[in-house]
Amino acid sequence: MPRAVIPTAMPKPQSLSDAQVLAAFIRAARTQTGMGIHEAAAFCGVSVSTLSKLEQGKGDVRLSSVLQVCRMLGVTITLAARGDE
């Protein structure tokens, strides 16, 4: 029997200062959909290992994989030049 997915609160909008910030948004987006990590990895087209690394803010992950996961889970990354924040 699959484990129940406990939704994580979505963090407040903030600057992308490190991998932990992105990790919190990705995990919250996944858990709020009710998907387990295996299901979400398949949905996003990445390996479970890649999604796990992203959610933990650890390891090197290809930028294309980061963008794919964000796109599929509805996480938006906004960029601006310093001083335009």
ChimeraX attribute file (.defattr): number of C-alpha atoms within 10 A of each C-alpha:
attribute: neighborCount
match mode: 1-to-1
recipient: residues
	/A:1	3
	/A:2	5
	/A:3	6
	/A:4	10
	/A:5	14
	/A:6	13
	/A:7	15
	/A:8	15
	/A:9	13
	/A:10	14
	/A:11	13
	/A:12	7
	/A:13	8
	/A:14	9
	/A:15	13
	/A:16	12
	/A:17	8
	/A:18	9
	/A:19	15
	/A:20	15
	/A:21	17
	/A:22	23
	/A:23	19
	/A:24	18
	/A:25	23
	/A:26	26
	/A:27	21
	/A:28	21
	/A:29	22
	/A:30	25
	/A:31	20
	/A:32	16
	/A:33	13
	/A:34	15
	/A:35	17
	/A:36	15
	/A:37	19
	/A:38	15
	/A:39	13
	/A:40	21
	/A:41	20
	/A:42	12
	/A:43	13
	/A:44	19
	/A:45	14
	/A:46	16
	/A:47	15
	/A:48	16
	/A:49	14
	/A:50	19
	/A:51	25
	/A:52	17
	/A:53	16
	/A:54	24
	/A:55	21
	/A:56	17
	/A:57	18
	/A:58	13
	/A:59	12
	/A:60	9
	/A:61	14
	/A:62	10
	/A:63	9
	/A:64	9
	/A:65	17
	/A:66	17
	/A:67	14
	/A:68	16
	/A:69	23
	/A:70	19
	/A:71	13
	/A:72	15
	/A:73	21
	/A:74	13
	/A:75	17
	/A:76	10
	/A:77	11
	/A:78	8
	/A:79	10
	/A:80	8
	/A:81	6
	/A:82	6
	/A:83	5
	/A:84	6
	/A:85	7
